[in-house]
Amino acid sequence: MKKASSLSASFVLTAVFLLGGSGIVRAIPPAESVKYRQDVMDDLKDAMKALKHATKAGDGQGAAAPAAKLQRLTKDLTKLFPPGSTNADSEAKPEVWSRWADFEQVANDARVKAEALAKAASSGDSAALQDAMRDMGSACKACHKDFRSDK
Amino acid sequence: MTSNRLLGKFIVTQSPLSHRGHPLGIAIAFCIGLGMAGARADEQVQPGKYLFQAAGCLACHTDSKHQGAMLAGGRALATPFGTFYTPNITPDLTYGIGQWSEEDFVRALTEGVSPKGAHYYPVFPYTSYTRMSRADLHALWIYLRSVPPVAQPNKAHDTSWYLTRIGNWAWQRLFFKPGSWEPQAGESDAWNRGAYLANALAHCGECHTPRNALGAPKVEMAYAGTSEGPEGARVPNITSDPDTGIGRWTQDELLDFLKEGALPDGDYTGGLMAEVVDNGLKRLSAEDAAALATYIASLPPIHHEVAHHHEVAEKH
């Protein structure tokens, strides 16, 4: 009995060592990653709402701050999705990880569109701002289409 | 089909001239012929193409997830009744609907019956298409004849054993009312156009109306949403209930949604609805989009909180 338990203990230790070595043990727990990601998405949503209001009101100055925020938050979207960062509360589809290259592409597109949007917001050209907003919205929708589930 | 016939006529009438002429002349005559036939054919298919987009045929009949050919079918649709694979509706003679007549097509869409007499599963929204006008069905048919044929065989459905074509016959007797949409007296033209778009073409209710255990829409819950939508999606309540529906949305917000998939809180739609917006709704004319928004905004309020999936799991 004793032998068996010490054997299993060393087994566990070896497993912990191996996992630790590959970085899995040190990874952020999924619940924390999911919560953090959802908070960032909420911020993006708020920024888009503010931008929409500013764009409709023709308020270029009001668009500058949320556009800058959007640009900052979309710089590294894929980093919000470390492998295994999913739980019952997460709306990220398994396709995020199984089609990682496609996911990287839409995430990158969001970054590019957010940069263009920030530029348009600071240019004072309201037509350009409207176009950039439409493009940004399409980028959000494109990613949600393939990679977000409707829970 | 039509363009070939036109082109054939053109070549026959021009051939004596071409024989006397330079090879380049023949080539030019041929190109002009092609161009004319192309423009003519394009003009003929445009109305049908618009209806085709509004009716959302593309999304289900194309397996875009696996880069499938346009309208060649094979897209998997997971439902509580099993997984359905949509059929090939290109004009391919062997695997598509190339041998169908226009009457066969009209019967399929308005009666839910195949040319061989098999009764369709209601996953195919003939229950909505039956409300289409004869003129729109004709235009849609002309457009479908113009798409490139694809030789891709259909895939068998993967459904529960108790679902059969004979069951579909019984289902139709119980739940299906064929017949085209009749405009409602006393409502505006915009409302009536919107009602036609929503109930006949865009078949919004097929997903937004919850279904009973036999898969029939619960009429008294029209547009009140369901947590058992296609592909397991949670489909929201779009009635005018202010708390559980979209009763607080402005007309402007509804239009933003139909045109761009933008939600009032800054979020953007995803999943199947994003496909519906991209393939159909955003291509609606300004008048049609406004008409659809008018109709949707008028849906009687139904207080129905659509459960989130983890809440459903906790209850069981």
Boltz contact constraints between the chains, C-beta under 6 A:
constraints:
  - contact:
      token1: [A, 45]
      token2: [B, 266]
      max_distance: 6.0
  - contact:
      token1: [A, 45]
      token2: [B, 267]
      max_distance: 6.0
  - contact:
      token1: [A, 46]
      token2: [B, 266]
      max_distance: 6.0
  - contact:
      token1: [A, 48]
      token2: [B, 266]
      max_distance: 6.0
  - contact:
      token1: [A, 49]
      token2: [B, 265]
      max_distance: 6.0
  - contact:
      token1: [A, 49]
      token2: [B, 266]
      max_distance: 6.0
  - contact:
      token1: [A, 88]
      token2: [B, 310]
      max_distance: 6.0
  - contact:
      token1: [A, 137]
      token2: [B, 260]
      max_distance: 6.0
  - contact:
      token1: [A, 137]
      token2: [B, 262]
      max_distance: 6.0
  - contact:
      token1: [A, 137]
      token2: [B, 268]
      max_distance: 6.0
  - contact:
      token1: [A, 140]
      token2: [B, 268]
      max_distance: 6.0
  - contact:
      token1: [A, 141]
      token2: [B, 261]
      max_distance: 6.0
  - contact:
      token1: [A, 141]
      token2: [B, 268]
      max_distance: 6.0
  - contact:
      token1: [A, 141]
      token2: [B, 274]
      max_distance: 6.0
  - contact:
      token1: [A, 144]
      token2: [B, 268]
      max_distance: 6.0
  - contact:
      token1: [A, 144]
      token2: [B, 270]
      max_distance: 6.0
  - contact:
      token1: [A, 144]
      token2: [B, 274]
      max_distance: 6.0
  - contact:
      token1: [A, 145]
      token2: [B, 270]
      max_distance: 6.0
  - contact:
      token1: [A, 145]
      token2: [B, 274]
      max_distance: 6.0
  - contact:
      token1: [A, 148]
      token2: [B, 270]
      max_distance: 6.0
  - contact:
      token1: [A, 150]
      token2: [B, 233]
      max_distance: 6.0
  - contact:
      token1: [A, 150]
      token2: [B, 234]
      max_distance: 6.0
  - contact:
      token1: [A, 150]
      token2: [B, 271]
      max_distance: 6.0
  - contact:
      token1: [A, 151]
      token2: [B, 234]
      max_distance: 6.0
  - contact:
      token1: [A, 151]
      token2: [B, 308]
      max_distance: 6.0
  - contact:
      token1: [A, 151]
      token2: [B, 309]
      max_distance: 6.0
